[in-house]
């Protein structure tokens, strides 16, 4: 990578996101370092020698605020978008858009950010003379996800189930978006970092054990970041799209995630939600310049 390569890493103030941003900055990229608050973004960007951007991604309005900052900071275009930010609320907290916050952060936010940054990604592809890249951070727990009809969990909520459902939604969306986009312009892939020691279980709930007593069983953030870093920068993957990668190599995800009909349903549901939240009709239209 060179200093002319501009990368956005969401959720980059700590853990996996910080390790990803650090590796990409070390490879020479200009990294836009996202955090939920201005204070955390500025501190992380100072350490990583990047550019701070900030917003709470628990709502579409927050994503819009981030997209505005990125558009202003990436005047010559964005070359890589790493949708890393995630979370798992222990309660059935609904976002301002009426969906469970876990779904909002892990699926709707990366989908909305991708849609809003399409013009900037296209500009980056033209400037670089090669495709821009979208990398969605996934998880093997997507295999435990279910086909959801209602993203608000009106009957029963489980922190663990919601996280698995969100990861399935986002992976199916990743495949659907890759099918829709011209891989000569924008590629879309998913990175599974494996089980990584981060602060993910800090808010308690089902993840507390894995980030506490069993933490020694987990990989370091630096090790977990390798797959996303490869997808972001390996020139051999310039035209690779619609893939699921684990341990730096192509892998096979669940049958549900790979079902094109389900993926198209997820894409349509996501588009309708974004339109209701004020984003232009057909937010994933790859023909608009």
Secondary structure, DSSP 8 states (H G I E B T S, - for coil): --TT-EEEESS-SSHHHHHHHHHHHHTT-EEEEEESSHHHHHHHHHHHT-EEEE--TTSHHHHHHHHHHHHHH-TT---EEEE------SS--B-TTSSBHHHIIIIIHHHHHHHHTHHHHHHHHHHHTS-EEEEEEE-GGGGG----S-TT-SS---HHHHHHHHHHHHHHHHHHHHHHS-TTTEEEEEEE--SB-SSGGGG-GGGTTTTTTTGGGSB-HHHHTHHHHHHHH-GGGTT--S-EEETTEE----HHHH-HHHHHHHHHHHHHHHHHTT--SSTT-SS--
